[in-house]
Amino acid sequence: MTAEVLAAQPRMAKICVTHDPVDAEALASRVWYLDGKPATLQRDLRMSAGLLRSGG
């Protein structure tokens, strides 16, 4: 469902939240890893094909 929404509005900026790295790789061009209380940015990755599957 999420992929369909993203495809239907390609020019709209979107933020999707997931805890699944495979979903992140399939849907995102960029991934932000947040951690802590309050959450702070730990990593900012620009996605390329196979990044997470290959161990990044």
All heavy atoms as atom14 arrays in JSON, in Angstrom:
{
  "sequence": "MTAEVLAAQPRMAKICVTHDPVDAEALASRVWYLDGKPATLQRDLRMSAGLLRSGG",
  "atom14_mask": [
    [1, 1, 1, 1, 1, 1, 1, 1, 0, 0, 0, 0, 0, 0],
    [1, 1, 1, 1, 1, 1, 1, 0, 0, 0, 0, 0, 0, 0],
    [1, 1, 1, 1, 1, 0, 0, 0, 0, 0, 0, 0, 0, 0],
    [1, 1, 1, 1, 1, 1, 1, 1, 1, 0, 0, 0, 0, 0],
    [1, 1, 1, 1, 1, 1, 1, 0, 0, 0, 0, 0, 0, 0],
    [1, 1, 1, 1, 1, 1, 1, 1, 0, 0, 0, 0, 0, 0],
    [1, 1, 1, 1, 1, 0, 0, 0, 0, 0, 0, 0, 0, 0],
    [1, 1, 1, 1, 1, 0, 0, 0, 0, 0, 0, 0, 0, 0],
    [1, 1, 1, 1, 1, 1, 1, 1, 1, 0, 0, 0, 0, 0],
    [1, 1, 1, 1, 1, 1, 1, 0, 0, 0, 0, 0, 0, 0],
    [1, 1, 1, 1, 1, 1, 1, 1, 1, 1, 1, 0, 0, 0],
    [1, 1, 1, 1, 1, 1, 1, 1, 0, 0, 0, 0, 0, 0],
    [1, 1, 1, 1, 1, 0, 0, 0, 0, 0, 0, 0, 0, 0],
    [1, 1, 1, 1, 1, 1, 1, 1, 1, 0, 0, 0, 0, 0],
    [1, 1, 1, 1, 1, 1, 1, 1, 0, 0, 0, 0, 0, 0],
    [1, 1, 1, 1, 1, 1, 0, 0, 0, 0, 0, 0, 0, 0],
    [1, 1, 1, 1, 1, 1, 1, 0, 0, 0, 0, 0, 0, 0],
    [1, 1, 1, 1, 1, 1, 1, 0, 0, 0, 0, 0, 0, 0],
    [1, 1, 1, 1, 1, 1, 1, 1, 1, 1, 0, 0, 0, 0],
    [1, 1, 1, 1, 1, 1, 1, 1, 0, 0, 0, 0, 0, 0],
    [1, 1, 1, 1, 1, 1, 1, 0, 0, 0, 0, 0, 0, 0],
    [1, 1, 1, 1, 1, 1, 1, 0, 0, 0, 0, 0, 0, 0],
    [1, 1, 1, 1, 1, 1, 1, 1, 0, 0, 0, 0, 0, 0],
    [1, 1, 1, 1, 1, 0, 0, 0, 0, 0, 0, 0, 0, 0],
    [1, 1, 1, 1, 1, 1, 1, 1, 1, 0, 0, 0, 0, 0],
    [1, 1, 1, 1, 1, 0, 0, 0, 0, 0, 0, 0, 0, 0],
    [1, 1, 1, 1, 1, 1, 1, 1, 0, 0, 0, 0, 0, 0],
    [1, 1, 1, 1, 1, 0, 0, 0, 0, 0, 0, 0, 0, 0],
    [1, 1, 1, 1, 1, 1, 0, 0, 0, 0, 0, 0, 0, 0],
    [1, 1, 1, 1, 1, 1, 1, 1, 1, 1, 1, 0, 0, 0],
    [1, 1, 1, 1, 1, 1, 1, 0, 0, 0, 0, 0, 0, 0],
    [1, 1, 1, 1, 1, 1, 1, 1, 1, 1, 1, 1, 1, 1],
    [1, 1, 1, 1, 1, 1, 1, 1, 1, 1, 1, 1, 0, 0],
    [1, 1, 1, 1, 1, 1, 1, 1, 0, 0, 0, 0, 0, 0],
    [1, 1, 1, 1, 1, 1, 1, 1, 0, 0, 0, 0, 0, 0],
    [1, 1, 1, 1, 0, 0, 0, 0, 0, 0, 0, 0, 0, 0],
    [1, 1, 1, 1, 1, 1, 1, 1, 1, 0, 0, 0, 0, 0],
    [1, 1, 1, 1, 1, 1, 1, 0, 0, 0, 0, 0, 0, 0],
    [1, 1, 1, 1, 1, 0, 0, 0, 0, 0, 0, 0, 0, 0],
    [1, 1, 1, 1, 1, 1, 1, 0, 0, 0, 0, 0, 0, 0],
    [1, 1, 1, 1, 1, 1, 1, 1, 0, 0, 0, 0, 0, 0],
    [1, 1, 1, 1, 1, 1, 1, 1, 1, 0, 0, 0, 0, 0],
    [1, 1, 1, 1, 1, 1, 1, 1, 1, 1, 1, 0, 0, 0],
    [1, 1, 1, 1, 1, 1, 1, 1, 0, 0, 0, 0, 0, 0],
    [1, 1, 1, 1, 1, 1, 1, 1, 0, 0, 0, 0, 0, 0],
    [1, 1, 1, 1, 1, 1, 1, 1, 1, 1, 1, 0, 0, 0],
    [1, 1, 1, 1, 1, 1, 1, 1, 0, 0, 0, 0, 0, 0],
    [1, 1, 1, 1, 1, 1, 0, 0, 0, 0, 0, 0, 0, 0],
    [1, 1, 1, 1, 1, 0, 0, 0, 0, 0, 0, 0, 0, 0],
    [1, 1, 1, 1, 0, 0, 0, 0, 0, 0, 0, 0, 0, 0],
    [1, 1, 1, 1, 1, 1, 1, 1, 0, 0, 0, 0, 0, 0],
    [1, 1, 1, 1, 1, 1, 1, 1, 0, 0, 0, 0, 0, 0],
    [1, 1, 1, 1, 1, 1, 1, 1, 1, 1, 1, 0, 0, 0],
    [1, 1, 1, 1, 1, 1, 0, 0, 0, 0, 0, 0, 0, 0],
    [1, 1, 1, 1, 0, 0, 0, 0, 0, 0, 0, 0, 0, 0],
    [1, 1, 1, 1, 0, 0, 0, 0, 0, 0, 0, 0, 0, 0]
  ],
  "atom14_positions": [
    [[0.82, -1.2, 0.0], [0.0, 0.0, 0.0], [0.86, 1.26, 0.0], [0.61, 2.17, -0.76], [-0.92, -0.04, 1.23], [-1.59, 1.25, 1.56], [-3.18, 1.35, 0.75], [-3.77, 2.86, 1.4], [0.0, 0.0, 0.0], [0.0, 0.0, 0.0], [0.0, 0.0, 0.0], [0.0, 0.0, 0.0], [0.0, 0.0, 0.0], [0.0, 0.0, 0.0]],
    [[1.87, 1.3, 0.84], [2.72, 2.49, 0.91], [3.39, 2.76, -0.42], [3.46, 3.9, -0.85], [3.78, 2.33, 2.02], [3.11, 2.09, 3.26], [4.61, 3.58, 2.17], [0.0, 0.0, 0.0], [0.0, 0.0, 0.0], [0.0, 0.0, 0.0], [0.0, 0.0, 0.0], [0.0, 0.0, 0.0], [0.0, 0.0, 0.0], [0.0, 0.0, 0.0]],
    [[3.89, 1.73, -1.07], [4.53, 1.91, -2.37], [3.57, 2.5, -3.39], [3.96, 3.34, -4.21], [5.09, 0.59, -2.87], [0.0, 0.0, 0.0], [0.0, 0.0, 0.0], [0.0, 0.0, 0.0], [0.0, 0.0, 0.0], [0.0, 0.0, 0.0], [0.0, 0.0, 0.0], [0.0, 0.0, 0.0], [0.0, 0.0, 0.0], [0.0, 0.0, 0.0]],
    [[2.3, 2.11, -3.34], [1.3, 2.65, -4.26], [1.06, 4.13, -4.0], [0.94, 4.92, -4.94], [-0.01, 1.88, -4.12], [0.08, 0.45, -4.58], [-1.13, -0.37, -4.19], [-2.09, 0.18, -3.62], [-1.11, -1.58, -4.47], [0.0, 0.0, 0.0], [0.0, 0.0, 0.0], [0.0, 0.0, 0.0], [0.0, 0.0, 0.0], [0.0, 0.0, 0.0]],
    [[0.99, 4.54, -2.75], [0.8, 5.95, -2.4], [1.99, 6.77, -2.87], [1.84, 7.84, -3.46], [0.59, 6.12, -0.88], [0.59, 7.59, -0.48], [-0.71, 5.45, -0.44], [0.0, 0.0, 0.0], [0.0, 0.0, 0.0], [0.0, 0.0, 0.0], [0.0, 0.0, 0.0], [0.0, 0.0, 0.0], [0.0, 0.0, 0.0], [0.0, 0.0, 0.0]],
    [[3.2, 6.27, -2.65], [4.39, 6.99, -3.08], [4.44, 7.13, -4.59], [4.78, 8.18, -5.12], [5.65, 6.27, -2.58], [5.83, 6.24, -1.07], [7.02, 5.36, -0.71], [6.0, 7.63, -0.49], [0.0, 0.0, 0.0], [0.0, 0.0, 0.0], [0.0, 0.0, 0.0], [0.0, 0.0, 0.0], [0.0, 0.0, 0.0], [0.0, 0.0, 0.0]],
    [[4.08, 6.07, -5.3], [4.09, 6.1, -6.77], [3.03, 7.04, -7.33], [3.23, 7.68, -8.36], [3.89, 4.7, -7.32], [0.0, 0.0, 0.0], [0.0, 0.0, 0.0], [0.0, 0.0, 0.0], [0.0, 0.0, 0.0], [0.0, 0.0, 0.0], [0.0, 0.0, 0.0], [0.0, 0.0, 0.0], [0.0, 0.0, 0.0], [0.0, 0.0, 0.0]],
    [[1.9, 7.16, -6.64], [0.81, 8.02, -7.12], [1.13, 9.5, -7.01], [0.56, 10.31, -7.75], [-0.47, 7.71, -6.34], [0.0, 0.0, 0.0], [0.0, 0.0, 0.0], [0.0, 0.0, 0.0], [0.0, 0.0, 0.0], [0.0, 0.0, 0.0], [0.0, 0.0, 0.0], [0.0, 0.0, 0.0], [0.0, 0.0, 0.0], [0.0, 0.0, 0.0]],
    [[2.01, 9.88, -6.11], [2.36, 11.29, -5.9], [3.88, 11.47, -5.95], [4.51, 11.82, -4.95], [1.83, 11.75, -4.53], [0.34, 11.68, -4.38], [-0.38, 12.66, -5.27], [0.12, 13.75, -5.54], [-1.55, 12.3, -5.74], [0.0, 0.0, 0.0], [0.0, 0.0, 0.0], [0.0, 0.0, 0.0], [0.0, 0.0, 0.0], [0.0, 0.0, 0.0]],
    [[4.51, 11.27, -7.09], [5.98, 11.26, -7.15], [6.65, 12.59, -6.82], [7.81, 12.6, -6.42], [6.27, 10.84, -8.59], [5.05, 11.23, -9.35], [3.9, 11.06, -8.38], [0.0, 0.0, 0.0], [0.0, 0.0, 0.0], [0.0, 0.0, 0.0], [0.0, 0.0, 0.0], [0.0, 0.0, 0.0], [0.0, 0.0, 0.0], [0.0, 0.0, 0.0]],
    [[5.96, 13.71, -6.96], [6.59, 15.0, -6.69], [6.39, 15.49, -5.26], [6.94, 16.51, -4.87], [6.07, 16.04, -7.68], [6.45, 15.7, -9.12], [5.95, 16.73, -10.04], [6.5, 18.01, -9.65], [7.12, 18.86, -10.45], [7.22, 18.58, -11.7], [7.59, 20.0, -10.0], [0.0, 0.0, 0.0], [0.0, 0.0, 0.0], [0.0, 0.0, 0.0]],
    [[5.59, 14.78, -4.49], [5.31, 15.19, -3.12], [6.39, 14.64, -2.18], [6.75, 13.48, -2.26], [3.94, 14.66, -2.68], [3.57, 15.1, -1.26], [2.04, 14.35, -0.67], [0.86, 14.9, -1.87], [0.0, 0.0, 0.0], [0.0, 0.0, 0.0], [0.0, 0.0, 0.0], [0.0, 0.0, 0.0], [0.0, 0.0, 0.0], [0.0, 0.0, 0.0]],
    [[6.9, 15.49, -1.3], [7.84, 15.03, -0.28], [7.08, 14.2, 0.74], [5.95, 14.53, 1.11], [8.5, 16.22, 0.4], [0.0, 0.0, 0.0], [0.0, 0.0, 0.0], [0.0, 0.0, 0.0], [0.0, 0.0, 0.0], [0.0, 0.0, 0.0], [0.0, 0.0, 0.0], [0.0, 0.0, 0.0], [0.0, 0.0, 0.0], [0.0, 0.0, 0.0]],
    [[7.68, 13.11, 1.17], [7.01, 12.21, 2.11], [7.98, 11.75, 3.18], [9.16, 11.57, 2.92], [6.47, 10.99, 1.39], [5.46, 11.3, 0.33], [5.47, 10.19, -0.71], [4.75, 10.59, -1.95], [5.57, 11.26, -2.91], [0.0, 0.0, 0.0], [0.0, 0.0, 0.0], [0.0, 0.0, 0.0], [0.0, 0.0, 0.0], [0.0, 0.0, 0.0]],
    [[7.47, 11.52, 4.36], [8.23, 10.89, 5.43], [7.46, 9.63, 5.82], [6.3, 9.69, 6.2], [8.38, 11.81, 6.65], [9.2, 13.04, 6.28], [9.02, 11.06, 7.81], [9.32, 14.06, 7.39], [0.0, 0.0, 0.0], [0.0, 0.0, 0.0], [0.0, 0.0, 0.0], [0.0, 0.0, 0.0], [0.0, 0.0, 0.0], [0.0, 0.0, 0.0]],
    [[8.12, 8.49, 5.68], [7.54, 7.2, 6.07], [8.35, 6.68, 7.24], [9.57, 6.74, 7.23], [7.6, 6.2, 4.93], [6.65, 6.69, 3.5], [0.0, 0.0, 0.0], [0.0, 0.0, 0.0], [0.0, 0.0, 0.0], [0.0, 0.0, 0.0], [0.0, 0.0, 0.0], [0.0, 0.0, 0.0], [0.0, 0.0, 0.0], [0.0, 0.0, 0.0]],
    [[7.68, 6.13, 8.23], [8.35, 5.58, 9.41], [8.21, 4.07, 9.37], [7.12, 3.54, 9.22], [7.73, 6.15, 10.71], [8.35, 5.5, 11.92], [7.87, 7.66, 10.74], [0.0, 0.0, 0.0], [0.0, 0.0, 0.0], [0.0, 0.0, 0.0], [0.0, 0.0, 0.0], [0.0, 0.0, 0.0], [0.0, 0.0, 0.0], [0.0, 0.0, 0.0]],
    [[9.34, 3.38, 9.5], [9.34, 1.92, 9.55], [10.45, 1.45, 10.48], [11.43, 2.16, 10.7], [9.52, 1.31, 8.15], [9.45, -0.12, 8.26], [10.83, 1.68, 7.51], [0.0, 0.0, 0.0], [0.0, 0.0, 0.0], [0.0, 0.0, 0.0], [0.0, 0.0, 0.0], [0.0, 0.0, 0.0], [0.0, 0.0, 0.0], [0.0, 0.0, 0.0]],
    [[10.27, 0.26, 11.02], [11.31, -0.37, 11.83], [11.95, -1.51, 11.06], [12.79, -2.22, 11.59], [10.71, -0.89, 13.15], [10.2, 0.2, 14.01], [11.0, 0.88, 14.9], [8.98, 0.77, 14.1], [10.28, 1.8, 15.52], [9.06, 1.76, 15.05], [0.0, 0.0, 0.0], [0.0, 0.0, 0.0], [0.0, 0.0, 0.0], [0.0, 0.0, 0.0]],
    [[11.56, -1.66, 9.8], [12.04, -2.76, 8.96], [13.02, -2.22, 7.92], [12.63, -1.48, 7.01], [10.84, -3.42, 8.28], [11.23, -4.63, 7.46], [12.41, -4.77, 7.07], [10.33, -5.44, 7.18], [0.0, 0.0, 0.0], [0.0, 0.0, 0.0], [0.0, 0.0, 0.0], [0.0, 0.0, 0.0], [0.0, 0.0, 0.0], [0.0, 0.0, 0.0]],
    [[14.31, -2.57, 8.0], [15.29, -2.04, 7.05], [15.02, -2.45, 5.61], [15.36, -1.72, 4.69], [16.63, -2.59, 7.54], [16.34, -3.54, 8.62], [14.93, -3.39, 9.04], [0.0, 0.0, 0.0], [0.0, 0.0, 0.0], [0.0, 0.0, 0.0], [0.0, 0.0, 0.0], [0.0, 0.0, 0.0], [0.0, 0.0, 0.0], [0.0, 0.0, 0.0]],
    [[14.37, -3.59, 5.39], [14.04, -4.01, 4.02], [12.99, -3.07, 3.43], [13.1, -2.66, 2.28], [13.57, -5.48, 3.99], [13.11, -5.88, 2.6], [14.7, -6.4, 4.47], [0.0, 0.0, 0.0], [0.0, 0.0, 0.0], [0.0, 0.0, 0.0], [0.0, 0.0, 0.0], [0.0, 0.0, 0.0], [0.0, 0.0, 0.0], [0.0, 0.0, 0.0]],
    [[11.97, -2.7, 4.23], [10.99, -1.72, 3.77], [11.66, -0.39, 3.47], [11.37, 0.26, 2.47], [9.9, -1.49, 4.82], [8.87, -2.59, 4.88], [8.84, -3.42, 3.95], [8.1, -2.61, 5.85], [0.0, 0.0, 0.0], [0.0, 0.0, 0.0], [0.0, 0.0, 0.0], [0.0, 0.0, 0.0], [0.0, 0.0, 0.0], [0.0, 0.0, 0.0]],
    [[12.55, 0.04, 4.34], [13.24, 1.31, 4.14], [14.0, 1.31, 2.82], [13.93, 2.27, 2.05], [14.2, 1.58, 5.3], [0.0, 0.0, 0.0], [0.0, 0.0, 0.0], [0.0, 0.0, 0.0], [0.0, 0.0, 0.0], [0.0, 0.0, 0.0], [0.0, 0.0, 0.0], [0.0, 0.0, 0.0], [0.0, 0.0, 0.0], [0.0, 0.0, 0.0]],
    [[14.69, 0.22, 2.54], [15.46, 0.15, 1.31], [14.55, 0.18, 0.09], [14.85, 0.83, -0.91], [16.31, -1.12, 1.29], [17.15, -1.21, 0.03], [18.02, -2.45, 0.0], [17.76, -3.38, 0.78], [18.95, -2.46, -0.81], [0.0, 0.0, 0.0], [0.0, 0.0, 0.0], [0.0, 0.0, 0.0], [0.0, 0.0, 0.0], [0.0, 0.0, 0.0]],
    [[13.41, -0.51, 0.18], [12.5, -0.59, -0.97], [11.79, 0.73, -1.24], [11.48, 1.04, -2.39], [11.45, -1.69, -0.72], [0.0, 0.0, 0.0], [0.0, 0.0, 0.0], [0.0, 0.0, 0.0], [0.0, 0.0, 0.0], [0.0, 0.0, 0.0], [0.0, 0.0, 0.0], [0.0, 0.0, 0.0], [0.0, 0.0, 0.0], [0.0, 0.0, 0.0]],
    [[11.54, 1.53, -0.21], [10.7, 2.71, -0.35], [11.45, 4.03, -0.35], [10.92, 5.04, -0.8], [9.66, 2.75, 0.78], [8.68, 1.58, 0.79], [7.86, 1.63, 2.07], [7.79, 1.63, -0.43], [0.0, 0.0, 0.0], [0.0, 0.0, 0.0], [0.0, 0.0, 0.0], [0.0, 0.0, 0.0], [0.0, 0.0, 0.0], [0.0, 0.0, 0.0]],
    [[12.66, 4.06, 0.15], [13.31, 5.35, 0.43], [14.45, 5.67, -0.51], [15.11, 4.8, -1.05], [13.83, 5.35, 1.86], [0.0, 0.0, 0.0], [0.0, 0.0, 0.0], [0.0, 0.0, 0.0], [0.0, 0.0, 0.0], [0.0, 0.0, 0.0], [0.0, 0.0, 0.0], [0.0, 0.0, 0.0], [0.0, 0.0, 0.0], [0.0, 0.0, 0.0]],
    [[14.7, 6.96, -0.67], [15.91, 7.43, -1.31], [16.9, 7.9, -0.24], [18.07, 8.12, -0.52], [15.61, 8.56, -2.28], [15.01, 9.63, -1.59], [0.0, 0.0, 0.0], [0.0, 0.0, 0.0], [0.0, 0.0, 0.0], [0.0, 0.0, 0.0], [0.0, 0.0, 0.0], [0.0, 0.0, 0.0], [0.0, 0.0, 0.0], [0.0, 0.0, 0.0]],
    [[16.4, 8.03, 0.98], [17.22, 8.5, 2.09], [16.66, 7.91, 3.38], [15.46, 7.83, 3.55], [17.15, 10.01, 2.13], [18.12, 10.67, 3.03], [18.07, 12.16, 2.75], [19.0, 12.86, 3.57], [19.22, 14.14, 3.5], [18.54, 14.86, 2.62], [20.07, 14.73, 4.28], [0.0, 0.0, 0.0], [0.0, 0.0, 0.0], [0.0, 0.0, 0.0]],
    [[17.54, 7.48, 4.29], [17.11, 6.9, 5.56], [17.79, 7.65, 6.7], [19.0, 7.84, 6.69], [17.49, 5.4, 5.64], [17.16, 4.83, 7.01], [16.77, 4.61, 4.56], [0.0, 0.0, 0.0], [0.0, 0.0, 0.0], [0.0, 0.0, 0.0], [0.0, 0.0, 0.0], [0.0, 0.0, 0.0], [0.0, 0.0, 0.0], [0.0, 0.0, 0.0]],
    [[16.97, 8.05, 7.67], [17.49, 8.68, 8.89], [17.32, 7.7, 10.04], [16.23, 7.19, 10.27], [16.72, 9.95, 9.23], [16.93, 11.07, 8.27], [18.03, 11.34, 7.53], [15.99, 12.11, 7.97], [17.83, 12.46, 6.76], [16.59, 12.96, 7.03], [14.72, 12.4, 8.41], [15.96, 14.07, 6.52], [14.08, 13.51, 7.9], [14.7, 14.34, 6.97]],
    [[18.39, 7.41, 10.76], [18.32, 6.58, 11.95], [18.3, 7.49, 13.17], [19.22, 8.28, 13.37], [19.54, 5.65, 12.03], [19.49, 4.51, 11.06], [20.13, 4.6, 9.83], [18.82, 3.34, 11.37], [20.09, 3.55, 8.92], [18.78, 2.28, 10.47], [19.42, 2.4, 9.25], [19.38, 1.37, 8.36], [0.0, 0.0, 0.0], [0.0, 0.0, 0.0]],
    [[17.25, 7.37, 13.96], [17.1, 8.17, 15.18], [17.23, 7.26, 16.39], [16.82, 6.1, 16.35], [15.73, 8.84, 15.21], [15.37, 9.7, 14.0], [13.93, 10.17, 14.1], [16.3, 10.89, 13.88], [0.0, 0.0, 0.0], [0.0, 0.0, 0.0], [0.0, 0.0, 0.0], [0.0, 0.0, 0.0], [0.0, 0.0, 0.0], [0.0, 0.0, 0.0]],
    [[17.79, 7.79, 17.49], [17.91, 7.01, 18.71], [17.97, 7.96, 19.9], [18.33, 9.12, 19.76], [19.18, 6.15, 18.67], [19.19, 5.06, 19.72], [18.11, 4.68, 20.21], [20.29, 4.56, 20.03], [0.0, 0.0, 0.0], [0.0, 0.0, 0.0], [0.0, 0.0, 0.0], [0.0, 0.0, 0.0], [0.0, 0.0, 0.0], [0.0, 0.0, 0.0]],
    [[17.6, 7.44, 21.07], [17.68, 8.19, 22.31], [16.38, 8.84, 22.7], [15.37, 8.75, 22.0], [0.0, 0.0, 0.0], [0.0, 0.0, 0.0], [0.0, 0.0, 0.0], [0.0, 0.0, 0.0], [0.0, 0.0, 0.0], [0.0, 0.0, 0.0], [0.0, 0.0, 0.0], [0.0, 0.0, 0.0], [0.0, 0.0, 0.0], [0.0, 0.0, 0.0]],
    [[16.41, 9.46, 23.88], [15.24, 10.18, 24.42], [15.72, 11.55, 24.89], [16.44, 11.6, 25.88], [14.62, 9.42, 25.57], [13.97, 8.13, 25.15], [13.3, 7.45, 26.32], [12.66, 6.15, 25.87], [11.99, 5.47, 26.96], [0.0, 0.0, 0.0], [0.0, 0.0, 0.0], [0.0, 0.0, 0.0], [0.0, 0.0, 0.0], [0.0, 0.0, 0.0]],
    [[15.4, 12.62, 24.24], [14.64, 12.66, 22.99], [15.48, 12.11, 21.84], [16.71, 12.11, 21.89], [14.35, 14.15, 22.8], [15.48, 14.84, 23.48], [15.83, 13.95, 24.66], [0.0, 0.0, 0.0], [0.0, 0.0, 0.0], [0.0, 0.0, 0.0], [0.0, 0.0, 0.0], [0.0, 0.0, 0.0], [0.0, 0.0, 0.0], [0.0, 0.0, 0.0]],
    [[14.8, 11.64, 20.81], [15.49, 11.06, 19.66], [16.37, 12.09, 18.98], [15.97, 13.24, 18.8], [14.47, 10.5, 18.66], [0.0, 0.0, 0.0], [0.0, 0.0, 0.0], [0.0, 0.0, 0.0], [0.0, 0.0, 0.0], [0.0, 0.0, 0.0], [0.0, 0.0, 0.0], [0.0, 0.0, 0.0], [0.0, 0.0, 0.0], [0.0, 0.0, 0.0]],
    [[17.57, 11.67, 18.63], [18.49, 12.52, 17.87], [18.99, 11.73, 16.66], [19.04, 10.5, 16.67], [19.69, 12.98, 18.72], [20.36, 11.83, 19.23], [19.25, 13.88, 19.87], [0.0, 0.0, 0.0], [0.0, 0.0, 0.0], [0.0, 0.0, 0.0], [0.0, 0.0, 0.0], [0.0, 0.0, 0.0], [0.0, 0.0, 0.0], [0.0, 0.0, 0.0]],
    [[19.35, 12.45, 15.63], [19.81, 11.84, 14.39], [21.16, 11.16, 14.62], [22.12, 11.8, 15.06], [19.94, 12.9, 13.29], [20.36, 12.41, 11.92], [19.32, 11.45, 11.34], [20.57, 13.59, 10.99], [0.0, 0.0, 0.0], [0.0, 0.0, 0.0], [0.0, 0.0, 0.0], [0.0, 0.0, 0.0], [0.0, 0.0, 0.0], [0.0, 0.0, 0.0]],
    [[21.23, 9.86, 14.34], [22.46, 9.09, 14.49], [23.15, 8.85, 13.15], [24.37, 8.86, 13.08], [22.16, 7.75, 15.16], [21.52, 7.88, 16.52], [22.38, 8.62, 17.53], [23.56, 8.32, 17.67], [21.81, 9.6, 18.2], [0.0, 0.0, 0.0], [0.0, 0.0, 0.0], [0.0, 0.0, 0.0], [0.0, 0.0, 0.0], [0.0, 0.0, 0.0]],
    [[22.35, 8.61, 12.1], [22.9, 8.35, 10.77], [21.96, 8.92, 9.72], [20.76, 8.9, 9.89], [23.06, 6.85, 10.52], [24.12, 6.22, 11.41], [24.2, 4.73, 11.23], [24.76, 4.39, 9.93], [24.75, 3.16, 9.44], [24.21, 2.17, 10.11], [25.27, 2.92, 8.26], [0.0, 0.0, 0.0], [0.0, 0.0, 0.0], [0.0, 0.0, 0.0]],
    [[22.52, 9.41, 8.64], [21.77, 9.93, 7.5], [22.33, 9.26, 6.26], [23.44, 9.56, 5.84], [21.94, 11.45, 7.44], [21.17, 12.1, 6.3], [20.55, 11.38, 5.49], [21.19, 13.34, 6.24], [0.0, 0.0, 0.0], [0.0, 0.0, 0.0], [0.0, 0.0, 0.0], [0.0, 0.0, 0.0], [0.0, 0.0, 0.0], [0.0, 0.0, 0.0]],
    [[21.58, 8.29, 5.71], [22.06, 7.52, 4.56], [21.27, 7.85, 3.31], [20.05, 7.86, 3.32], [21.9, 6.02, 4.84], [22.65, 5.46, 6.02], [22.28, 3.99, 6.23], [24.14, 5.59, 5.82], [0.0, 0.0, 0.0], [0.0, 0.0, 0.0], [0.0, 0.0, 0.0], [0.0, 0.0, 0.0], [0.0, 0.0, 0.0], [0.0, 0.0, 0.0]],
    [[21.97, 8.08, 2.23], [21.34, 8.16, 0.92], [21.37, 6.75, 0.35], [22.4, 6.11, 0.32], [22.08, 9.13, 0.01], [21.97, 10.54, 0.53], [22.35, 11.53, -0.55], [22.3, 12.87, 0.01], [21.24, 13.62, 0.02], [20.1, 13.18, -0.48], [21.26, 14.83, 0.54], [0.0, 0.0, 0.0], [0.0, 0.0, 0.0], [0.0, 0.0, 0.0]],
    [[20.2, 6.28, -0.07], [20.06, 4.89, -0.47], [20.54, 4.66, -1.9], [20.35, 5.5, -2.76], [18.6, 4.44, -0.36], [18.02, 4.58, 1.04], [18.95, 3.69, 2.28], [18.54, 2.02, 1.81], [0.0, 0.0, 0.0], [0.0, 0.0, 0.0], [0.0, 0.0, 0.0], [0.0, 0.0, 0.0], [0.0, 0.0, 0.0], [0.0, 0.0, 0.0]],
    [[21.14, 3.49, -2.1], [21.45, 3.01, -3.45], [21.05, 1.55, -3.49], [20.86, 0.92, -2.46], [22.94, 3.18, -3.75], [23.72, 2.44, -2.85], [0.0, 0.0, 0.0], [0.0, 0.0, 0.0], [0.0, 0.0, 0.0], [0.0, 0.0, 0.0], [0.0, 0.0, 0.0], [0.0, 0.0, 0.0], [0.0, 0.0, 0.0], [0.0, 0.0, 0.0]],
    [[20.89, 1.01, -4.65], [20.39, -0.36, -4.81], [21.23, -1.34, -4.0], [22.44, -1.38, -4.11], [20.4, -0.76, -6.28], [0.0, 0.0, 0.0], [0.0, 0.0, 0.0], [0.0, 0.0, 0.0], [0.0, 0.0, 0.0], [0.0, 0.0, 0.0], [0.0, 0.0, 0.0], [0.0, 0.0, 0.0], [0.0, 0.0, 0.0], [0.0, 0.0, 0.0]],
    [[20.56, -2.13, -3.16], [21.2, -3.19, -2.41], [22.01, -2.75, -1.2], [22.71, -3.55, -0.62], [0.0, 0.0, 0.0], [0.0, 0.0, 0.0], [0.0, 0.0, 0.0], [0.0, 0.0, 0.0], [0.0, 0.0, 0.0], [0.0, 0.0, 0.0], [0.0, 0.0, 0.0], [0.0, 0.0, 0.0], [0.0, 0.0, 0.0], [0.0, 0.0, 0.0]],
    [[21.94, -1.49, -0.79], [22.76, -0.99, 0.3], [22.58, -1.79, 1.58], [23.53, -2.27, 2.17], [22.47, 0.48, 0.57], [23.22, 1.11, 1.76], [24.7, 1.17, 1.42], [22.68, 2.47, 2.07], [0.0, 0.0, 0.0], [0.0, 0.0, 0.0], [0.0, 0.0, 0.0], [0.0, 0.0, 0.0], [0.0, 0.0, 0.0], [0.0, 0.0, 0.0]],
    [[21.33, -1.95, 2.04], [21.11, -2.64, 3.3], [21.26, -4.15, 3.16], [21.78, -4.81, 4.06], [19.72, -2.31, 3.86], [19.55, -0.85, 4.27], [18.12, -0.61, 4.75], [20.53, -0.45, 5.35], [0.0, 0.0, 0.0], [0.0, 0.0, 0.0], [0.0, 0.0, 0.0], [0.0, 0.0, 0.0], [0.0, 0.0, 0.0], [0.0, 0.0, 0.0]],
    [[20.86, -4.72, 2.04], [20.99, -6.16, 1.86], [22.45, -6.59, 1.85], [22.8, -7.66, 2.3], [20.32, -6.61, 0.57], [18.82, -6.75, 0.7], [18.24, -7.48, -0.5], [18.41, -6.75, -1.73], [17.56, -5.86, -2.2], [16.47, -5.55, -1.52], [17.77, -5.24, -3.33], [0.0, 0.0, 0.0], [0.0, 0.0, 0.0], [0.0, 0.0, 0.0]],
    [[23.34, -5.74, 1.35], [24.75, -6.1, 1.27], [25.51, -5.76, 2.54], [26.71, -5.98, 2.62], [25.41, -5.39, 0.08], [25.43, -3.99, 0.32], [0.0, 0.0, 0.0], [0.0, 0.0, 0.0], [0.0, 0.0, 0.0], [0.0, 0.0, 0.0], [0.0, 0.0, 0.0], [0.0, 0.0, 0.0], [0.0, 0.0, 0.0], [0.0, 0.0, 0.0]],
    [[24.82, -5.19, 3.52], [25.47, -4.88, 4.78], [25.93, -3.44, 4.89], [26.53, -3.05, 5.86], [0.0, 0.0, 0.0], [0.0, 0.0, 0.0], [0.0, 0.0, 0.0], [0.0, 0.0, 0.0], [0.0, 0.0, 0.0], [0.0, 0.0, 0.0], [0.0, 0.0, 0.0], [0.0, 0.0, 0.0], [0.0, 0.0, 0.0], [0.0, 0.0, 0.0]],
    [[25.63, -2.62, 3.85], [25.87, -1.2, 3.9], [27.27, -0.8, 3.97], [27.76, 0.15, 4.35], [0.0, 0.0, 0.0], [0.0, 0.0, 0.0], [0.0, 0.0, 0.0], [0.0, 0.0, 0.0], [0.0, 0.0, 0.0], [0.0, 0.0, 0.0], [0.0, 0.0, 0.0], [0.0, 0.0, 0.0], [0.0, 0.0, 0.0], [0.0, 0.0, 0.0]]
  ]
}
